[in-house]
């Protein structure tokens, strides 16, 4: 099997209250791919009460699908109070989405610093995206004191999990030849 270049996308969900993010890798910009990413998101986090997005065709189509699902009697009965209301920012007004545009910039910056122009496997990308999500959710939301006696600064992870979720060790696989690899623990 030869290596094929494949374009993938990252779907970013962010909480307007806690500024936490959740990242999902999707293979295309179709409605189906987004709905599957949305299902993974709500399976891991929770069903949001309100979703706000720009007017991208994928989001508009997915919104219609979700609206149809939540208006059917059977689904409405199952969802009960967990129905999702989807709002769109005004057309041609990208500044309305400033808080998520900032998160997009932070995610892109982190991924580009790690990857530069390197090609990686899907498994490596999934790992990288998970680690970027963890690091961004561990960023301070409040003042960081220089006094060691002060409590840790508040992070989105504190609001979601009650603690920071930073990993202690980062392990990188480096191929030495086509038949062997060595694990290096980075400080």
C-alpha positions in Angstrom: 0.0 0.0 0.0 1.5 3.3 -1.0 1.3 6.5 1.0 -1.6 8.7 -0.1 -1.9 12.4 0.7 -5.2 13.0 2.3 -6.7 16.3 3.4 -8.5 16.3 6.7 -10.2 19.1 8.7 -10.5 19.8 12.4 -13.9 20.7 13.8 -13.6 23.0 16.8 -16.3 23.2 19.5 -15.8 25.8 22.1 -17.8 26.8 25.2 -18.7 30.5 25.4 -18.8 30.3 29.2 -15.7 28.4 30.1 -13.6 28.9 26.9 -12.9 25.1 26.8 -12.5 23.5 23.4 -13.1 20.1 21.9 -11.5 19.1 18.7 -12.8 16.5 16.2 -11.0 15.4 13.0 -13.2 15.1 10.0 -12.4 13.8 6.5 -14.5 16.3 4.5 -16.8 19.3 4.9 -20.1 17.4 4.2 -23.1 17.6 6.4 -22.7 13.9 7.3 -19.1 14.3 8.5 -20.2 17.2 10.7 -23.1 15.3 12.1 -20.9 12.4 13.0 -18.4 14.9 14.7 -21.3 16.5 16.5 -22.4 13.1 17.8 -18.9 12.3 19.0 -18.8 15.7 20.7 -22.1 15.2 22.6 -21.1 11.6 23.5 -18.0 12.9 25.2 -19.1 16.2 26.6 -22.9 16.8 26.7 -25.7 18.1 24.5 -25.5 21.9 24.3 -28.6 24.0 24.9 -27.5 26.6 22.3 -25.0 26.4 19.4 -23.8 29.5 17.7 -21.9 29.3 14.4 -21.1 31.2 11.2 -23.2 30.6 8.1 -21.0 28.0 6.5 -23.0 25.7 4.1 -22.0 22.6 6.2 -23.4 24.2 9.4 -26.6 25.4 7.7 -27.3 22.0 6.3 -26.5 20.3 9.6 -28.7 22.7 11.4 -31.6 21.7 9.2 -31.0 18.0 9.9 -30.8 18.6 13.6 -33.9 20.8 13.5 -35.8 18.0 11.7 -34.6 15.4 14.2 -35.6 17.5 17.2 -39.0 18.3 15.8 -40.0 14.7 15.1 -42.3 13.5 17.9 -40.2 10.4 18.8 -36.9 12.2 18.9 -38.4 15.2 20.7 -39.8 12.8 23.3 -36.3 11.2 23.8 -34.4 14.5 23.9 -36.9 16.1 26.2 -35.3 19.1 27.6 -32.0 18.5 25.9 -33.0 19.9 22.5 -30.4 22.0 20.8 -31.2 25.5 19.5 -28.8 26.5 16.7 -28.2 30.2 16.1 -26.2 31.8 13.3 -24.3 35.0 13.4 -25.4 37.7 10.9 -24.2 37.1 7.4 -21.0 39.0 6.4 -20.3 39.8 10.0 -17.3 37.6 11.1 -16.5 39.7 14.1 -19.6 38.3 15.8 -17.7 35.0 16.1 -14.6 36.6 17.7 -14.3 34.2 20.6 -14.2 31.1 18.5 -12.1 32.7 15.8 -9.5 33.4 18.5 -9.6 29.7 19.5 -9.2 28.7 15.8 -6.1 30.9 15.6 -4.6 29.3 18.8 -5.2 25.8 17.6 -3.8 26.5 14.1 -0.7 28.1 15.7 -0.1 25.2 18.0 -0.5 22.6 15.2 1.7 24.5 12.7 4.4 25.0 15.3 4.6 21.2 15.8 4.1 20.0 12.3 5.5 22.8 10.1 5.1 21.1 6.7 5.6 17.5 7.9 3.4 14.7 6.7 2.1 12.5 9.5 -0.2 9.5 9.8 -3.8 9.7 10.9 -3.0 8.2 14.3 -0.2 10.7 14.9 -2.6 13.5 13.9 -5.3 12.2 16.3 -2.7 12.1 19.1 -1.4 15.6 18.2 -4.9 17.1 18.1 -5.8 15.5 21.5 -2.6 16.9 23.0 -3.3 20.4 21.6 -6.8 20.3 23.0 -5.4 19.3 26.4 -2.8 22.1 26.4 -5.3 24.8 25.3 -7.8 23.7 28.0 -5.0 24.0 30.5 -4.2 27.6 29.6 -4.8 30.1 32.4 -7.9 32.2 32.3 -6.9 34.4 35.2 -3.8 36.1 36.4 -0.7 33.9 36.8 1.1 34.9 40.0 4.8 34.6 40.5 4.4 33.8 44.2 4.6 30.0 44.6 2.2 30.2 47.6 -0.7 31.5 45.5 -3.2 29.0 44.2 -3.0 27.7 40.6 -4.6 30.0 38.0 -8.1 29.1 36.9 -8.2 27.1 33.6 -11.0 25.7 31.4 -9.9 22.2 32.7 -10.6 23.3 36.3 -14.2 24.3 35.3 -14.8 21.0 33.4 -12.8 18.5 35.5 -12.0 20.3 38.7 -8.2 20.1 38.0 -5.6 20.7 35.3 -5.2 17.7 32.9 -1.6 18.3 31.8 0.3 15.2 30.9 3.6 14.7 32.6 5.5 12.9 29.9 5.4 13.4 26.1 6.6 10.4 24.1 7.8 10.8 20.6 8.5 8.0 18.2 11.4 8.5 15.9 12.1 6.1 13.0 15.7 5.1 12.7 15.2 2.8 9.8 12.3 1.2 8.1 12.4 -1.8 10.6 13.0 -0.2 14.0 12.0 2.7 16.1 13.0 4.0 19.5 10.9 5.8 22.1 12.4 9.0 23.4 10.9 10.7 26.4 11.0 14.4 26.0 11.5 16.7 29.1 
